[in-house]
Amino acid sequence: MRKHSPMSMFFKSVSEVVDQEQLVHNDTGYIGNAAGVTVFGAQSFQLSGNKIVNALECNIEGIYGTFSGNITCTIETDDSDKPSGILADVNATKIMVPAVGISRVQFAIPFELSGGTTYWIVNRCNVQTIGNYFANRADTTEPYANGHISAYYMGSWHSVASDSYFKIFVRA
């Protein structure tokens, strides 16, 4: 007979699947201050239906200079084809330490998002001095049909004809 730990009855394994992804990359987009102004980055996406979001994944190509601080990763609602600054859900935020390679951003509490609605993965950092930034993997051929990159600098969001590497993990 198999024995279970006393706590095992309280925790169920939650299976998940990737609902949206863009894995192609031939370029990078930066977050931080590569050229004299601090830039934040965002990637829009749409889920295939109403889903419970557990996590997302990004791919950092490199960290340059003496980038300091953390990245605040959020999922935000859309405002006329740019991030609104409003969380899609109160739990759609996570602070992460940038690291080269694929990084999983696990949300503390999963949350539901609506299918067919545009949302934005937004990465913000502390204000950086020139030459201090990290580079996300991206692709200029725009392989992802349901979104694109937007970059925040000089006080507003600017559409970019590229797509970031990303995955959105949802409950199965």
KOLVO-388168 format. One line per field, with one value per residue: residue in three letters; residue number from 1; y, z, x of N, C-alpha, C, O in turn. Coordinates in Angstrom, 3 decimals, m for minus. Layout:
residu c(ALA|...)
num c(NUM|...)
n.py c(Y|...)
n.pz c(Z|...)
n.px c(X|...)
ca.py c(Y|...)
ca.pz c(Z|...)
ca.px c(X|...)
c.py c(Y|...)
c.pz c(Z|...)
c.px c(X|...)
o.py c(Y|...)
o.pz c(Z|...)
o.px c(X|...)
This chain:
residu c(MET|ARG|LYS|HIS|SER|PRO|MET|SER|MET|PHE|PHE|LYS|SER|VAL|SER|GLU|VAL|VAL|ASP|GLN|GLU|GLN|LEU|VAL|HIS|ASN|ASP|THR|GLY|TYR|ILE|GLY|ASN|ALA|ALA|GLY|VAL|THR|VAL|PHE|GLY|ALA|GLN|SER|PHE|GLN|LEU|SER|GLY|ASN|LYS|ILE|VAL|ASN|ALA|LEU|GLU|CYS|ASN|ILE|GLU|GLY|ILE|TYR|GLY|THR|PHE|SER|GLY|ASN|ILE|THR|CYS|THR|ILE|GLU|THR|ASP|ASP|SER|ASP|LYS|PRO|SER|GLY|ILE|LEU|ALA|ASP|VAL|ASN|ALA|THR|LYS|ILE|MET|VAL|PRO|ALA|VAL|GLY|ILE|SER|ARG|VAL|GLN|PHE|ALA|ILE|PRO|PHE|GLU|LEU|SER|GLY|GLY|THR|THR|TYR|TRP|ILE|VAL|ASN|ARG|CYS|ASN|VAL|GLN|THR|ILE|GLY|ASN|TYR|PHE|ALA|ASN|ARG|ALA|ASP|THR|THR|GLU|PRO|TYR|ALA|ASN|GLY|HIS|ILE|SER|ALA|TYR|TYR|MET|GLY|SER|TRP|HIS|SER|VAL|ALA|SER|ASP|SER|TYR|PHE|LYS|ILE|PHE|VAL|ARG|ALA)
num c(1|2|3|4|5|6|7|8|9|10|11|12|13|14|15|16|17|18|19|20|21|22|23|24|25|26|27|28|29|30|31|32|33|34|35|36|37|38|39|40|41|42|43|44|45|46|47|48|49|50|51|52|53|54|55|56|57|58|59|60|61|62|63|64|65|66|67|68|69|70|71|72|73|74|75|76|77|78|79|80|81|82|83|84|85|86|87|88|89|90|91|92|93|94|95|96|97|98|99|100|101|102|103|104|105|106|107|108|109|110|111|112|113|114|115|116|117|118|119|120|121|122|123|124|125|126|127|128|129|130|131|132|133|134|135|136|137|138|139|140|141|142|143|144|145|146|147|148|149|150|151|152|153|154|155|156|157|158|159|160|161|162|163|164|165|166|167|168|169|170|171|172)
n.py c(m1.169|2.220|4.980|8.263|11.591|13.590|16.136|15.814|15.390|17.894|19.274|19.499|18.432|20.669|20.567|22.032|23.858|25.272|28.085|30.302|31.298|32.506|31.746|32.223|33.882|36.488|38.744|41.358|43.149|45.932|46.569|48.987|51.160|51.673|53.613|56.243|56.827|55.588|52.606|50.731|47.551|45.783|43.129|42.237|39.981|37.390|35.168|31.825|31.238|31.647|31.491|30.198|31.741|30.715|31.193|32.817|32.948|34.205|35.195|36.082|37.542|38.792|40.600|43.826|46.179|47.612|46.718|47.279|46.322|45.050|43.439|44.362|42.448|42.426|41.670|43.437|45.326|46.346|49.460|51.060|49.717|49.662|49.158|49.622|50.344|49.364|46.627|43.401|41.688|41.686|39.973|39.758|40.326|40.328|40.399|40.074|38.837|39.728|37.328|35.697|33.803|31.464|32.434|31.666|33.103|32.871|33.315|34.310|33.815|32.183|33.486|34.453|35.118|36.594|35.067|35.997|38.653|41.469|41.538|42.648|41.721|43.204|44.609|46.280|48.318|49.602|53.036|53.399|54.119|55.293|52.725|50.517|47.766|45.138|42.580|41.350|38.402|38.605|38.930|40.166|39.499|39.342|36.929|36.196|36.203|37.439|39.778|42.223|43.990|46.727|49.718|51.696|54.932|58.256|59.261|57.998|55.193|53.271|51.648|48.686|46.923|44.030|40.895|39.649|36.924|34.626|32.713|31.689|30.182|28.136|26.763|23.340)
n.pz c(0.000|m0.843|0.766|1.747|2.283|5.131|4.238|1.545|0.771|0.633|m1.482|m4.911|m8.004|m10.610|m13.909|m16.873|m19.972|m22.954|m24.196|m25.911|m27.965|m29.113|m30.639|m32.420|m33.315|m34.510|m33.812|m31.324|m28.672|m26.548|m22.968|m20.630|m20.627|m23.392|m25.190|m24.163|m23.182|m20.986|m21.622|m21.762|m22.409|m24.305|m25.245|m27.178|m26.981|m27.586|m25.989|m26.729|m25.790|m22.880|m20.170|m17.413|m16.290|m15.484|m15.676|m17.433|m20.027|m20.887|m22.940|m22.400|m24.073|m23.398|m20.781|m20.228|m19.537|m16.323|m15.371|m13.014|m10.319|m10.459|m12.652|m13.326|m14.176|m15.869|m16.751|m18.747|m19.588|m22.802|m24.523|m27.068|m28.897|m27.392|m24.258|m21.324|m18.761|m16.740|m14.691|m15.896|m14.131|m10.602|m9.678|m11.717|m11.833|m11.297|m9.743|m10.983|m11.172|m13.607|m15.836|m17.997|m20.712|m20.923|m19.007|m16.539|m15.487|m12.810|m11.674|m8.491|m7.702|m9.771|m12.499|m14.268|m17.730|m20.549|m23.645|m27.005|m26.465|m26.408|m24.662|m22.813|m22.275|m20.130|m19.507|m17.117|m15.807|m13.255|m13.463|m15.566|m16.058|m18.976|m21.250|m19.721|m19.735|m20.661|m23.118|m24.884|m26.648|m29.970|m33.012|m36.279|m38.424|m37.751|m36.766|m35.064|m35.132|m33.568|m32.252|m31.290|m30.697|m28.434|m27.510|m24.747|m24.463|m24.081|m22.928|m24.060|m25.613|m28.348|m31.347|m32.570|m35.301|m34.763|m32.966|m29.654|m28.090|m26.413|m24.099|m23.005|m20.249|m19.341|m17.317|m17.850)
n.px c(0.837|0.543|1.985|1.087|2.221|1.275|0.512|m0.022|m2.645|m3.736|m2.691|m3.016|m1.833|m1.588|m2.237|m0.850|m0.924|0.511|m0.955|m0.626|2.111|5.288|8.074|10.088|13.118|15.108|16.343|16.758|15.134|15.423|15.321|15.601|18.395|19.832|20.587|20.531|18.002|15.509|13.818|10.819|9.300|6.752|4.500|1.793|m1.035|m3.512|m5.688|m6.884|m9.377|m11.526|m9.410|m7.441|m4.665|m1.448|1.305|4.046|6.533|9.720|12.539|15.689|18.292|20.696|22.450|23.501|26.160|25.951|23.412|20.915|18.770|15.379|12.981|9.718|7.133|4.141|0.702|m1.350|m4.333|m5.665|m5.316|m6.355|m4.545|m2.195|m0.427|m2.423|m1.710|m3.171|m3.701|m4.601|m5.685|m5.760|m3.801|m1.984|0.831|4.360|7.496|10.718|14.083|16.359|17.728|19.990|18.785|16.037|13.316|10.984|8.006|6.229|3.060|1.835|m0.808|m2.990|m5.014|m8.008|m8.395|m10.028|m10.908|m9.950|m9.562|m7.441|m4.427|m1.530|1.818|3.957|7.090|8.871|11.496|13.749|14.811|17.547|21.039|22.814|23.747|23.114|21.226|18.879|18.438|15.729|14.779|13.591|11.607|11.724|10.139|7.551|6.076|3.958|0.545|m1.437|m0.671|1.883|5.001|5.355|6.974|7.929|8.929|10.254|7.921|5.633|3.876|5.086|4.410|5.932|7.187|7.534|7.879|8.037|9.804|7.801|5.771|2.567|1.297|m1.399|m4.059|m4.793)
ca.py c(0.000|3.447|5.947|9.663|12.484|14.204|17.333|15.523|15.462|19.284|19.842|18.758|18.857|21.348|20.457|23.239|23.797|26.559|28.539|31.193|31.347|33.008|31.256|32.592|35.093|36.872|40.085|41.612|44.446|46.162|47.177|49.668|52.378|51.352|54.746|57.551|56.975|54.328|52.017|49.556|46.792|45.054|42.260|41.949|38.607|37.030|33.762|31.114|31.175|32.031|30.601|30.527|31.933|30.324|31.683|33.149|32.696|35.127|34.730|37.208|37.252|39.259|41.719|44.655|47.224|47.254|46.763|47.065|46.233|43.953|43.695|44.130|41.847|42.487|41.511|44.610|45.454|47.099|50.794|51.511|49.060|49.861|48.804|50.631|50.663|48.747|45.176|42.593|41.088|42.145|39.019|39.687|41.054|39.553|40.996|39.038|39.221|39.335|36.313|35.319|32.542|31.381|32.666|31.437|34.058|32.148|34.219|33.765|33.320|32.165|34.383|34.189|36.134|36.290|34.747|36.951|40.013|41.803|41.833|42.987|41.368|44.441|44.524|47.589|48.243|50.859|53.941|52.974|55.060|54.872|51.521|49.475|47.261|43.736|42.401|40.248|37.819|39.098|38.597|41.266|39.029|39.342|35.613|36.012|36.884|38.087|40.830|42.828|44.693|48.170|50.187|52.946|55.860|59.663|59.554|57.331|53.889|53.296|50.341|48.171|45.829|42.838|40.105|39.099|35.518|34.457|31.636|31.885|28.890|28.164|25.468|22.407)
ca.pz c(0.000|m0.968|1.832|1.365|3.383|5.682|3.482|0.141|0.479|0.478|m2.702|m6.135|m9.121|m11.629|m15.195|m17.669|m21.379|m23.557|m25.030|m26.934|m27.951|m30.261|m30.295|m33.468|m32.988|m35.378|m33.383|m29.909|m28.281|m25.232|m21.853|m19.867|m21.266|m24.322|m26.043|m23.575|m22.641|m20.436|m22.451|m21.292|m23.556|m24.159|m26.335|m27.076|m27.290|m27.345|m25.659|m27.628|m25.117|m21.476|m19.598|m16.158|m16.576|m14.394|m15.821|m18.773|m20.228|m21.777|m23.280|m22.365|m24.857|m22.692|m19.838|m20.624|m18.603|m14.916|m15.148|m11.595|m9.944|m10.929|m13.701|m12.953|m15.312|m15.660|m17.886|m18.696|m20.590|m24.004|m24.694|m28.444|m29.431|m26.538|m22.875|m20.646|m17.423|m15.804|m14.626|m16.378|m12.899|m9.479|m9.500|m12.965|m11.663|m10.658|m9.800|m11.286|m11.363|m14.972|m16.007|m19.396|m21.082|m20.780|m17.633|m16.268|m14.557|m12.191|m10.891|m7.161|m7.738|m11.146|m12.740|m15.526|m18.768|m21.586|m24.978|m28.058|m25.964|m26.449|m23.420|m23.004|m21.341|m20.018|m18.679|m16.693|m14.928|m12.613|m14.374|m15.731|m16.736|m20.344|m21.418|m18.794|m20.252|m21.050|m24.453|m25.090|m27.988|m30.753|m34.429|m37.119|m39.484|m37.136|m36.932|m34.211|m35.809|m32.657|m31.445|m31.697|m29.647|m28.249|m26.648|m24.050|m24.277|m24.311|m22.403|m24.683|m26.238|m29.791|m31.963|m33.212|m36.215|m34.331|m31.904|m28.642|m27.700|m25.203|m23.951|m21.961|m19.693|m18.752|m16.782|m18.867)
ca.px c(0.000|1.324|1.747|1.132|2.569|0.060|0.129|m0.301|m4.073|m4.122|m2.118|m3.249|m1.000|m2.378|m1.556|m0.958|m0.558|0.832|m2.074|m0.076|3.562|6.042|9.401|11.047|13.868|16.220|16.707|16.483|14.587|16.008|14.615|16.636|18.893|20.920|20.976|20.291|16.656|15.010|12.767|10.093|8.811|5.495|4.062|0.358|m1.449|m4.907|m5.881|m7.795|m10.676|m11.386|m8.398|m6.770|m3.241|m0.546|2.677|4.505|7.948|10.409|13.877|16.617|19.498|21.882|22.367|24.630|26.539|25.741|21.967|20.639|17.368|14.545|12.005|8.320|6.436|2.694|m0.201|m2.225|m5.385|m5.325|m5.882|m6.124|m3.355|m1.021|m0.754|m3.238|m1.220|m4.123|m3.547|m5.722|m6.195|m4.932|m2.707|m1.213|2.084|5.427|8.822|11.700|15.474|16.704|18.767|20.137|18.151|14.584|12.867|9.562|7.415|5.119|2.221|1.543|m2.184|m3.483|m6.148|m8.702|m8.470|m11.023|m10.417|m10.226|m9.337|m6.021|m3.720|m0.125|2.887|4.734|8.299|9.388|12.660|14.142|15.507|18.935|21.928|23.116|24.562|22.677|19.958|18.868|17.866|14.791|14.748|12.453|11.673|11.245|9.237|6.223|5.455|2.778|m0.565|m2.388|m0.066|3.148|5.734|5.241|8.061|7.625|10.042|9.904|6.597|4.487|4.071|5.317|4.272|7.142|6.832|8.275|7.252|8.944|9.695|7.003|4.800|1.559|0.879|m2.741|m4.515|m5.302)
c.py c(1.251|4.417|7.357|10.489|13.128|15.407|17.017|15.599|16.903|19.902|18.933|19.299|19.474|21.233|21.731|22.965|25.197|26.942|29.429|31.193|31.961|32.713|31.643|33.834|35.285|38.225|40.178|42.978|44.705|46.820|47.728|50.883|52.051|52.597|56.110|57.801|55.610|53.872|50.833|48.842|46.042|44.225|41.979|40.501|38.472|35.540|33.148|30.994|31.668|31.020|31.120|30.577|31.610|31.063|32.167|32.900|33.746|34.600|35.941|36.797|37.676|40.391|42.522|45.780|46.728|47.417|46.437|47.017|45.042|44.397|43.448|43.674|41.830|42.032|42.593|44.548|46.336|48.458|51.291|51.031|49.422|49.453|49.966|51.131|50.072|47.233|44.483|41.893|41.550|41.246|38.937|40.508|40.179|40.316|39.870|39.645|38.804|38.340|35.923|33.941|32.614|31.506|32.429|32.436|33.392|33.131|33.551|33.152|33.351|33.018|34.103|35.400|35.655|36.012|35.827|38.408|40.285|42.189|42.102|42.416|42.595|44.209|45.933|47.367|49.582|51.742|53.540|54.099|54.460|53.670|50.372|49.002|45.749|43.631|41.163|39.704|38.296|38.678|39.688|40.820|38.957|37.997|35.392|36.857|37.713|39.162|41.338|43.485|46.161|48.570|51.540|53.743|57.262|59.952|58.896|55.982|54.056|51.871|49.962|46.968|44.606|42.098|39.597|37.589|35.486|33.167|32.040|30.501|29.034|26.776|24.633|22.102)
c.pz c(0.000|0.147|1.278|2.566|3.898|4.867|2.059|m0.190|0.249|m0.844|m3.882|m7.189|m10.176|m12.939|m15.996|m19.095|m21.830|m24.461|m26.176|m26.817|m29.232|m29.929|m31.302|m33.027|m33.950|m34.964|m31.867|m29.764|m26.871|m24.254|m20.940|m20.643|m22.149|m25.020|m25.472|m23.045|m22.121|m21.223|m21.711|m22.524|m23.254|m25.412|m26.146|m27.473|m27.060|m27.047|m26.588|m27.064|m23.692|m20.792|m18.257|m16.452|m15.324|m14.455|m17.240|m18.827|m21.176|m21.999|m23.375|m23.040|m24.117|m21.739|m20.026|m19.627|m17.182|m14.589|m13.691|m11.352|m10.574|m12.105|m13.097|m14.217|m14.995|m16.917|m17.719|m19.783|m21.739|m24.006|m26.094|m28.982|m28.697|m25.109|m22.163|m19.337|m16.340|m15.845|m15.148|m15.208|m11.790|m9.268|m10.704|m12.889|m10.921|m10.813|m10.027|m11.423|m12.781|m15.002|m17.478|m19.624|m20.908|m19.309|m17.533|m15.216|m14.023|m11.348|m9.578|m7.100|m9.192|m11.286|m14.115|m16.448|m19.844|m22.925|m25.980|m27.665|m26.005|m25.064|m23.763|m21.896|m21.303|m19.065|m18.406|m15.773|m14.235|m13.683|m14.380|m16.359|m18.085|m20.377|m20.510|m19.187|m20.401|m22.372|m24.479|m26.497|m28.682|m32.202|m35.259|m38.243|m39.001|m37.297|m36.111|m34.751|m34.876|m31.783|m32.040|m30.494|m29.620|m27.268|m26.050|m23.878|m24.606|m23.942|m23.075|m25.287|m27.744|m30.324|m32.683|m34.056|m35.933|m33.298|m30.958|m28.544|m26.451|m25.266|m22.850|m21.524|m19.003|m18.191|m17.909|m18.631)
c.px c(0.896|0.971|1.880|1.553|1.288|m0.411|m0.313|m1.784|m4.541|m3.652|m2.401|m2.303|m1.919|m1.617|m1.797|m0.511|m0.170|m0.339|m1.588|1.436|4.088|7.495|10.484|11.816|15.032|16.794|16.505|15.829|15.080|15.049|15.695|17.087|20.095|21.443|20.597|18.899|16.191|13.792|12.151|9.547|7.538|5.221|2.586|0.079|m2.947|m4.970|m6.920|m9.213|m10.478|m10.473|m7.913|m5.271|m2.427|0.777|2.906|5.997|8.505|11.829|14.802|17.925|20.759|21.570|23.648|24.880|26.398|24.262|21.695|19.137|16.674|13.689|10.627|7.609|4.944|1.964|m1.247|m3.293|m4.890|m6.020|m5.490|m4.779|m2.067|m1.407|m1.447|m2.633|m2.111|m3.931|m4.803|m6.410|m5.247|m3.715|m1.765|0.071|3.096|6.729|9.820|13.090|15.852|17.855|18.806|19.534|16.650|14.229|11.376|9.121|6.143|4.318|1.834|0.156|m2.646|m4.747|m6.745|m8.655|m9.435|m10.356|m10.784|m10.054|m7.837|m5.519|m2.258|0.738|3.786|5.906|8.806|10.576|12.848|14.781|16.983|19.755|22.311|24.065|24.184|21.285|20.031|18.132|16.989|14.941|13.474|12.634|11.016|10.312|7.796|5.488|4.191|1.629|m1.452|m1.765|1.226|3.800|5.322|6.339|7.680|8.904|9.558|8.441|5.411|4.893|4.181|5.243|5.566|6.738|7.702|7.435|8.322|8.761|8.822|6.196|3.839|1.087|m0.471|m3.071|m5.115|m6.765)
o.py c(1.327|4.645|7.601|10.135|13.204|15.675|17.867|15.853|17.113|20.937|17.748|20.496|18.865|21.733|22.413|21.985|26.185|26.204|29.319|31.100|31.941|33.345|31.412|34.741|34.376|38.792|39.202|43.844|43.774|47.519|47.002|51.571|52.142|52.646|57.046|58.876|54.587|54.641|50.031|49.465|45.701|44.579|41.533|39.880|39.322|34.736|33.860|30.679|32.069|29.819|32.321|29.564|32.152|31.504|31.960|32.671|34.132|33.669|36.729|35.835|36.996|41.064|41.969|46.269|45.571|48.144|45.430|47.603|44.153|45.565|42.435|44.415|41.284|42.010|42.668|43.815|46.978|48.591|51.872|51.828|49.483|49.407|51.131|52.206|50.253|46.627|44.918|41.548|41.775|41.700|38.123|41.298|39.399|40.823|38.842|40.822|37.637|38.495|35.829|33.023|33.692|30.785|32.931|32.599|33.356|33.716|32.357|32.087|34.423|33.243|33.583|36.539|34.453|36.647|36.498|39.303|39.406|43.039|41.815|42.595|42.993|43.683|46.682|46.368|50.570|51.235|53.364|54.927|53.260|53.610|49.343|49.713|45.151|44.481|40.066|40.458|38.382|38.140|40.092|41.661|38.555|37.940|34.489|38.082|38.609|39.438|40.949|43.531|46.751|47.851|52.419|53.290|57.436|60.791|59.191|55.678|54.865|50.983|50.798|46.088|44.201|42.604|39.165|37.051|36.244|32.607|32.664|29.740|29.934|25.772|25.130|21.336)
o.pz c(0.743|0.435|0.414|3.713|3.161|4.809|1.414|m1.341|m0.278|m1.265|m3.861|m7.236|m10.580|m13.070|m15.822|m19.381|m21.167|m25.388|m27.295|m25.719|m30.278|m29.050|m31.058|m32.432|m34.177|m35.671|m31.217|m30.629|m26.069|m24.636|m20.528|m21.254|m21.706|m25.403|m26.237|m22.509|m22.753|m21.459|m21.107|m23.568|m22.104|m26.506|m25.078|m28.201|m26.424|m27.764|m27.166|m27.803|m23.329|m20.833|m17.987|m16.821|m14.248|m13.436|m18.128|m17.804|m22.144|m21.321|m24.316|m22.633|m24.197|m21.872|m19.987|m18.967|m16.878|m13.668|m13.180|m12.094|m11.143|m12.493|m12.433|m15.193|m13.972|m18.007|m16.702|m20.764|m21.650|m23.553|m26.274|m29.462|m29.294|m24.785|m22.369|m18.854|m15.152|m16.915|m14.879|m15.294|m12.036|m8.737|m10.705|m13.788|m10.039|m11.893|m9.352|m11.751|m13.134|m14.277|m18.128|m18.831|m20.764|m18.466|m18.346|m14.184|m14.701|m10.406|m9.553|m6.511|m9.795|m10.309|m15.007|m16.023|m20.025|m23.285|m25.831|m28.449|m25.667|m24.386|m24.873|m20.715|m22.335|m17.965|m19.327|m15.059|m14.576|m14.705|m13.323|m17.101|m18.306|m19.637|m20.515|m19.008|m20.284|m22.707|m24.142|m27.435|m28.063|m32.580|m34.981|m38.945|m39.756|m37.892|m36.423|m34.818|m35.346|m30.692|m33.139|m29.408|m30.647|m26.306|m26.749|m23.229|m25.322|m24.572|m22.712|m25.446|m28.348|m29.819|m33.319|m33.577|m36.771|m32.820|m31.393|m28.872|m25.514|m26.339|m21.869|m22.325|m18.186|m18.542|m18.780|m19.386)
o.px c(1.875|m0.204|2.722|1.280|0.305|m1.611|m0.926|m2.138|m5.634|m4.167|m2.071|m2.021|m2.910|m0.500|m2.807|0.178|m0.485|m0.676|m2.088|1.985|3.438|8.081|11.668|11.235|15.831|17.627|16.130|15.961|15.148|14.110|16.600|16.268|21.240|22.612|20.363|18.628|16.454|12.860|12.863|9.355|7.261|5.658|2.167|0.854|m3.572|m4.376|m7.741|m10.146|m9.372|m10.739|m7.961|m4.676|m2.678|1.307|2.080|6.642|7.851|12.265|14.710|18.576|21.782|20.548|24.747|23.964|26.689|23.890|22.186|18.348|17.307|13.680|10.406|7.500|4.530|2.534|m1.937|m3.165|m3.843|m7.157|m4.420|m3.973|m0.992|m2.593|m1.109|m2.989|m1.844|m3.992|m5.923|m7.588|m4.062|m2.702|m0.841|0.359|2.738|7.032|9.776|13.240|15.684|18.838|17.765|19.743|16.073|14.763|10.600|9.773|5.116|4.851|1.537|m0.032|m2.695|m5.462|m6.074|m8.844|m9.632|m9.365|m11.805|m10.368|m7.044|m6.096|m1.809|0.440|4.326|5.736|9.129|10.655|12.198|15.243|17.590|19.225|22.148|25.047|24.859|20.297|21.101|17.307|17.434|15.202|12.413|13.675|9.887|9.750|6.910|4.412|3.415|1.730|m2.154|m2.264|1.622|3.222|4.987|6.607|7.175|9.847|8.572|7.797|4.272|6.075|3.476|5.929|6.208|6.024|8.508|6.420|9.390|7.703|9.074|5.969|4.243|0.545|m0.671|m2.451|m5.828|m7.365)
